[in-house]
Amino acid sequence: MILTIVALLIWVYLYALHGRFWESRPELVPAPPVAALAVSALAASALAASGPPVDILIPARDEAGSIGAVITSLLAQDYPGPFRVLLVDDGSTDGTAVIAREAARGDPRFVLIEGRAKPSGWSGKLWALGQGIDAGEAPVVLLTDADIAHDPNHLSTLMARLETPLRGARLDMVSEMVRLNCESAAERALIPAFVYFFQMLYPFARVNDPLSATAAAAGGVVLIRREALERIGGLAAIRGALIDDVTLARRVKQGGAIFLGHSVLARSIRPYPDYRDIRAMIARTAFTQLRYSYALLALTIAGLALVWLVPPIAVIFGGGAERLFGLMAYAIAVLTFQPTLRRYHLAWYWGLALPLIALAYMEATIASAWRHATGSGASWKNRDYGAGA
C-alpha cells in the first residue's frame, strides 16, 4: 500500500509539476522562408533578404546507406543566405565519401574533409565535428547527423528561431528532436518511449526557460552561434563527452539562452529493424548517463520499478484502495504517453505496454553497466564506445 501511494504521488507530481513534459511540445512547424523570416520584426530585420552565412557540419563514419539522401536534402535548402555543407569523413571504409561526392554533383557549396586520426581523450564524433568547425568560418554553425534528411525550408526556419528572442533573451543555440524512424515492430514499441523518456528527463519547457538550470539538446540538429562555441572554449572543452549534445547544452546555457523543440522538418532515416539494434543504441550511453556509478544504477532501477512496475502490480494483485491507487497511477502514465504516441501516429493502447517497455529499458541500462564492469564496453561504427572513444 505504501509503495503504491508513493508511486501515485510521483505520477501526480510528474503530471502537474514537471514542466508539462508529456505535452510533447514545442514544435517548429514547416514554414516557407518568407513566413519563417516574419516570425518577429527583429528576426525579419536580422535576416532580411539574405541571412548570415551558415556552415553545415556532418560527421560521418560508414554511412553509405544514408549519406546520399542527407547531402541532397541539405544542398536543396532554400535558405536565402550563403551556406556550405562540410562533410567530415571519419575513417569510413564503405565508400561514404564517394557516395557523398556523387550526391553533391559538383556543387561548390559541398566540401569534403578527410578526417585525421583521433587523438586520445576525444570522442569520435566530437573530434570529427571539431575538424569541421576549424575548417569553417561562418558565424552560425549547424551540426547534424549523417542519417537525417531535411525539408528544404528547415534551415530557414531554424535561423528564424535563432534570431527571435526567447522570453527577451538572445538565443545562442537551437536544437530539435527529429522524427525518428518508427516502422518496424521494435521501433513502434520502443522509439516513441525513447522520446517520451527523454522529455521526462529534460522537460523542454524548463530547457527553454532562461532562468532554469535544466539544459539539454538533441544531437541530430544543433544550430549554434560560433561565438557561443568560442565562449565555452570550443568543442575541446567537452572533447571526451559521450553524451555530447546535453553536455554542450549545459555549457552554452551557462552564458546564454537555448531552445529545444520537436521537428517536423527533419527525420532520421536510420532503421532499427529489431530489438537488438535499439538495445545497443540505449546501452551505448545508459551507464554514462549515470556517471558510471553503481549506486546511481541501483537507485535508478529501484526508482524505475517503483514508478513503472508497482502500479500495474497493484492493479493485478492488490485489492480495495491499493488497486484503486495503482489504477490511478497507471492511468496517469498511459495518458501522459498519448501526445507522444500521436506524434508517431500510433494507437492509444500502446500506452498500456509502458511497464513492459520500461522493463526493456531497465534491462538495457543494466546491460550497459555490465559491459562497463566486464571491460567489454559498447561499440559503434566499429569503434569502441568507451571513455575517449
C-alpha positions in Angstrom: 0.0 0.0 0.0 2.8 2.5 0.9 4.7 1.8 -2.3 1.5 2.3 -4.4 0.7 5.6 -2.7 4.3 6.8 -3.3 4.0 5.8 -6.9 0.8 7.7 -7.3 2.2 10.8 -5.7 5.2 10.7 -8.0 2.8 10.4 -11.0 0.7 13.3 -9.8 3.9 15.4 -9.5 5.1 14.4 -12.9 1.8 15.3 -14.5 1.2 18.6 -12.7 4.6 20.0 -11.8 7.3 18.5 -14.0 7.3 21.1 -16.8 4.3 19.5 -18.6 6.9 17.3 -20.3 4.2 15.0 -21.6 2.6 17.6 -23.9 5.4 16.8 -26.4 6.0 20.5 -27.2 7.1 22.9 -28.6 7.3 22.2 -32.3 9.0 24.1 -35.1 6.4 23.8 -37.8 7.1 24.0 -41.5 7.1 27.5 -43.0 8.2 28.9 -46.3 11.2 31.2 -46.0 9.2 34.4 -46.1 6.9 33.3 -43.3 9.9 32.0 -41.3 11.6 35.3 -41.6 8.5 37.1 -40.4 8.4 35.3 -37.0 9.2 38.6 -35.4 10.2 42.1 -36.6 13.6 41.5 -35.1 14.1 38.2 -36.9 12.9 39.8 -40.2 15.3 42.7 -39.9 18.2 40.5 -38.8 17.8 38.0 -41.7 16.2 40.3 -44.3 16.7 39.2 -47.8 20.0 37.5 -47.1 20.6 35.6 -43.9 24.0 35.3 -42.2 26.4 32.6 -43.6 26.0 29.1 -42.2 28.4 26.2 -42.1 26.5 22.8 -42.0 28.8 20.2 -40.5 28.2 16.4 -40.8 30.4 13.9 -39.1 30.2 10.6 -41.0 31.6 7.1 -40.3 30.4 4.3 -42.5 27.2 6.0 -43.5 26.9 4.7 -47.1 23.3 3.8 -46.7 22.1 7.3 -45.8 24.7 9.9 -46.7 23.5 10.4 -50.3 20.0 11.4 -49.3 21.3 13.6 -46.5 23.7 15.6 -48.7 21.0 16.0 -51.4 18.5 17.3 -48.8 21.0 19.8 -47.3 22.1 21.2 -50.7 18.4 21.7 -51.5 17.9 24.2 -48.7 16.1 27.3 -49.8 17.8 29.5 -47.1 18.3 33.0 -48.5 21.8 33.4 -47.2 25.1 31.7 -48.2 25.8 28.3 -46.7 28.2 25.4 -47.2 27.9 21.7 -46.4 31.0 20.3 -44.8 31.2 16.5 -44.5 34.0 15.2 -42.3 34.7 11.6 -43.3 35.8 9.9 -40.1 37.7 6.9 -41.5 34.8 5.3 -43.4 35.5 2.0 -45.1 32.2 1.7 -47.0 32.5 4.4 -49.7 30.7 7.1 -47.7 32.9 9.8 -49.2 32.4 8.7 -52.7 28.7 8.5 -52.4 28.6 11.9 -50.8 30.6 13.5 -53.6 28.4 11.9 -56.2 25.3 13.2 -54.4 26.7 16.7 -54.4 27.1 16.6 -58.2 29.9 19.2 -58.2 28.0 21.7 -56.2 30.7 24.2 -55.0 28.9 24.5 -51.6 29.9 21.0 -50.8 33.2 20.4 -49.0 34.7 17.0 -48.2 37.1 16.9 -45.3 39.2 13.7 -44.8 39.3 13.2 -41.1 42.6 12.9 -39.3 43.3 10.1 -36.8 41.6 10.7 -33.5 43.8 11.7 -30.6 43.4 10.2 -27.2 40.8 11.8 -25.0 38.4 12.8 -27.7 35.1 11.1 -28.6 35.0 10.2 -32.2 32.0 12.4 -33.1 33.4 15.5 -31.4 36.8 15.1 -33.0 35.1 14.9 -36.4 32.9 18.0 -35.7 35.9 19.9 -34.3 37.8 19.5 -37.6 34.7 20.7 -39.5 34.4 23.8 -37.2 38.1 24.6 -37.7 37.7 24.4 -41.5 34.7 26.8 -41.5 34.3 30.4 -40.7 30.6 31.2 -40.8 29.1 33.0 -37.8 26.5 30.3 -37.4 27.0 26.5 -37.4 24.5 23.7 -38.0 25.6 20.4 -36.5 23.7 17.5 -37.9 24.0 13.7 -38.2 24.7 11.6 -41.3 21.3 9.9 -41.1 19.0 12.9 -41.0 17.1 14.1 -44.1 16.0 17.8 -44.1 12.9 19.5 -45.5 14.0 22.3 -47.9 12.9 25.1 -45.6 14.4 23.6 -42.5 17.5 25.9 -42.3 15.4 29.0 -42.8 13.0 28.0 -40.0 15.9 27.2 -37.7 17.5 30.5 -38.4 14.3 32.4 -37.7 14.0 30.7 -34.4 17.7 31.5 -33.5 17.2 35.2 -34.4 13.9 35.5 -32.4 14.5 36.3 -28.7 13.1 33.8 -26.2 11.4 35.5 -23.3 13.5 38.5 -24.0 16.8 36.6 -24.1 19.0 36.3 -27.2 19.3 32.7 -28.2 22.8 31.1 -28.6 21.6 27.7 -29.7 18.6 25.9 -31.2 18.2 22.2 -31.1 15.5 19.8 -32.3 14.4 16.3 -31.6 13.9 15.0 -35.1 11.3 12.4 -36.0 12.9 9.0 -35.5 12.3 6.0 -37.7 9.2 4.2 -36.5 8.3 1.4 -38.9 9.4 -1.9 -37.6 7.7 -3.7 -34.7 10.6 -3.0 -32.4 10.6 0.7 -33.4 6.9 1.1 -32.8 7.3 -0.5 -29.4 10.5 1.4 -28.2 11.2 4.5 -30.2 8.2 6.7 -29.0 9.1 5.7 -25.5 12.7 6.8 -26.1 11.4 10.3 -27.0 8.9 10.2 -24.0 11.6 9.3 -21.5 13.9 12.0 -22.9 11.2 14.6 -22.4 10.7 13.3 -18.9 14.5 13.6 -18.1 14.7 17.1 -19.7 11.3 18.8 -19.8 11.5 21.1 -22.8 9.7 23.9 -21.1 12.5 24.1 -18.5 15.2 23.8 -21.0 13.7 26.8 -22.8 13.4 28.8 -19.6 16.5 31.1 -19.4 16.1 31.2 -15.6 16.0 27.4 -15.2 19.2 25.3 -14.8 17.8 22.5 -16.9 19.7 22.2 -20.2 19.6 19.6 -23.0 19.9 19.3 -26.7 19.2 16.6 -29.3 22.4 15.9 -31.2 20.8 15.3 -34.6 20.1 19.0 -35.1 22.0 21.7 -33.3 22.2 25.3 -34.7 24.7 27.3 -32.7 26.4 30.7 -32.9 30.2 30.4 -33.5 30.8 33.0 -30.8 28.9 30.8 -28.3 31.2 27.9 -29.2 34.3 30.1 -28.7 32.9 31.4 -25.4 32.8 27.9 -23.9 36.3 27.0 -25.3 35.2 25.2 -28.4 34.5 21.5 -28.6 37.8 20.9 -27.0 36.2 21.9 -23.7 33.9 18.8 -23.9 36.1 16.6 -26.1 35.6 13.4 -24.0 31.8 13.7 -23.6 29.9 10.7 -24.8 26.5 12.4 -24.3 27.9 15.3 -26.2 24.6 17.1 -27.0 23.5 17.5 -23.4 27.0 18.4 -22.3 27.2 21.1 -25.0 23.8 22.5 -24.0 24.8 22.8 -20.4 28.0 24.7 -21.2 26.2 27.0 -23.6 23.3 27.7 -21.2 25.8 28.9 -18.5 26.2 32.1 -20.6 23.2 32.3 -22.9 19.7 31.0 -23.7 19.0 27.8 -25.6 15.9 26.4 -27.3 14.9 22.7 -27.6 11.8 21.6 -29.6 10.4 18.9 -31.8 10.9 18.9 -35.6 8.5 18.1 -38.4 11.1 19.3 -40.9 13.8 16.7 -40.3 13.7 13.0 -39.8 16.1 10.2 -39.1 16.4 7.6 -41.9 18.4 5.2 -39.8 16.4 2.0 -39.4 16.4 -0.1 -36.2 15.0 -3.4 -37.6 14.8 -5.3 -34.4 15.1 -5.1 -30.6 18.8 -5.8 -30.6 19.6 -2.6 -32.6 17.6 -0.4 -30.3 19.0 -2.1 -27.2 22.5 -1.4 -28.4 21.6 2.2 -29.0 20.3 2.6 -25.4 23.1 0.6 -23.8 25.8 2.7 -25.6 25.4 5.6 -23.2 22.9 4.5 -20.4 25.6 3.9 -17.8 27.4 7.0 -18.9 24.3 8.9 -18.1 24.6 7.5 -14.6 28.2 8.7 -14.4 29.4 5.1 -14.2 28.0 4.9 -10.6 26.7 1.6 -9.4 25.0 3.3 -6.5 23.1 5.5 -9.0 22.4 2.4 -11.1 20.8 0.7 -8.1 18.8 3.8 -7.2 17.7 4.3 -10.8 16.5 0.7 -11.2 14.6 0.9 -7.8 13.0 4.2 -8.9 12.0 2.8 -12.3 10.5 -0.2 -10.7 8.5 2.0 -8.2 7.2 4.2 -11.0 6.6 1.7 -13.7 6.0 -1.7 -12.1 4.3 -1.1 -8.8 1.1 0.4 -10.3 0.3 -2.5 -12.6 1.3 -5.0 -10.0 -1.1 -3.3 -7.5 -3.9 -3.4 -10.2 -3.4 -7.1 -10.8 -2.6 -8.4 -7.4 -3.9 -5.7 -5.0 -7.3 -5.1 -3.6 -9.5 -2.2 -2.5 -7.7 1.1 -2.1 -4.4 -0.4 -3.2 -5.9 -1.4 -6.5 -7.6 1.9 -6.9 -4.4 3.9 -6.3 -2.4 1.6 -8.6 -5.1 2.1 -11.3 -4.9 5.9 -10.9 -1.1 5.9 -11.2 -1.2 3.6 -14.2 -3.9 5.7 -15.9 -1.8 8.9 -15.5 1.2 7.1 -17.1 -0.9 5.9 -20.0 -2.5 9.3 -20.5 0.8 11.2 -20.4 2.2 9.0 -23.2 -0.6 9.8 -25.6 0.8 13.0 -27.1 4.0 11.2 -28.0 2.1 8.3 -29.5 0.1 10.7 -31.6 3.3 12.3 -32.8 4.3 8.9 -34.1 0.8 8.1 -35.4 0.4 5.1 -33.1 -2.8 3.9 -31.4 -3.6 4.9 -27.8 -3.3 1.3 -26.5 0.4 1.3 -26.9 0.4 3.2 -23.7 -0.8 0.1 -21.9 2.5 -1.5 -22.7 4.6 1.1 -20.9 5.5 -1.2 -17.9 6.9 -3.8 -20.4 8.6 -1.1 -22.4 10.2 0.3 -19.2 11.4 -3.2 -18.4 13.2 -3.3 -21.7 14.9 0.0 -21.0 15.8 -1.2 -17.5 17.4 -4.3 -18.9 19.4 -2.3 -21.5 20.6 0.0 -18.7 21.8 -3.0 -16.6 23.5 -4.4 -19.7 25.3 -1.1 -20.2 26.6 -1.3 -16.7 27.6 -5.0 -17.1 29.6 -4.2 -20.2 31.4 -1.5 -18.3 32.1 -3.8 -15.4 33.4 -6.6 -17.6 35.6 -4.2 -19.7 33.8 -5.1 -22.9 32.2 -1.7 -23.3 29.9 -0.7 -26.1 30.9 -0.1 -29.7 29.5 2.0 -32.6 30.6 2.0 -36.2 33.5 -0.4 -35.5 34.9 1.8 -32.7 34.9 1.1 -29.0 32.5 3.5 -27.3 34.2 3.8 -24.0 35.7 6.9 -22.4 37.5 8.9 -25.0 36.3 6.7 -27.8 
